[in-house]
Amino acid sequence: MKLTIIRTDNTDPYENLAAEEYLTMNAEEDEVILFLWQNAHTVVIGRNQNPWKECNVERIKQEGIYLARRMSGGGAVYHDMGNLNFTFAARDGLFDIQKQTDIILLACRLIGISAEKTGRNDLTVQEKKFSGHAYFSSGGYNYHHGTIMIDVKPDDMTKYLKVSETKLRSKGVDSVRSRVTNLKPYLEDKEDAALIRDMQDSMIKAAEKSYDCAACEKELPDIPDELIEKYSSEEWRLGTRIPFEKDIEHRFDWGGLEIQLEMRGEYIADVKIYSDALETEVFPILEDLLRGCRYDAGEILGLRIPHGVSATAYEILELIASSIDDE
């Protein structure tokens, strides 16, 4: 196999997210790509999140902060130059989430930090989160990406992000700030840029050890303009807002859920489903099924879920049906 390393000094989130997708969809069959990158002053939301619920959109606009949306699921995060982003891209057969996670843990050990994996997708040190992960798969092509907080400004993180009280209670913590930490206090006293470079080098060494091969570092290829335009467009970043009359919210073990329904008489004219779940594909499938359906518990529970769609779909339909019964 080949281990390809790509680092970039570009800090534009739209170009970096476009690069991430391009690298993923062009990974060779015997290749694992490790892409190391940073974004300047950016809020990044998950594929199915509602930006107006997850972050302070107006403040972001006023203060010139980037607002971006990624292809993977999960929750909203804040990036600045004190944060390092990583992406493992590989095709089926070489893509291994556990192995990739172990590489990050080994990289931490190499720089003197004892970290561990907790929950669905978090890495922690002394029970505080410094790294969150999310995943994307399509047609046999996959990526696993996340953040590594070296020296992210906590005031900016809390200023631009909104975290629901329900989510915080589900995690048994009081605030965003109380459950996250930077790695800088655990590292040598160096400038942030040097600490970021140290972590990059450590990630490469850990990957070489894990895959038992020498890495080949390459320049980032040219990214198609249309892919960059996709990530920078308002349609992608902000999505479509509907004039909804009914709003259903619930937090499952797998993530939070908000369902907005636009009604036309007793039928569902339109629907938007928002979630910070790691899973992404089930929500647009359900939106298509629910449009035009009668707002009736029996009919909704009787909708035919396509083969291969996860059990999450049935939980969501049961939630909608129960909310009808409670009216």
Order of alpha helices (4+ residues) and beta strands (2+ residues): beta-alpha-beta-beta-alpha-alpha-beta-beta-beta-alpha-beta-beta-beta-beta-alpha-alpha-alpha-beta-alpha-alpha-beta-beta-beta-alpha-alpha-alpha
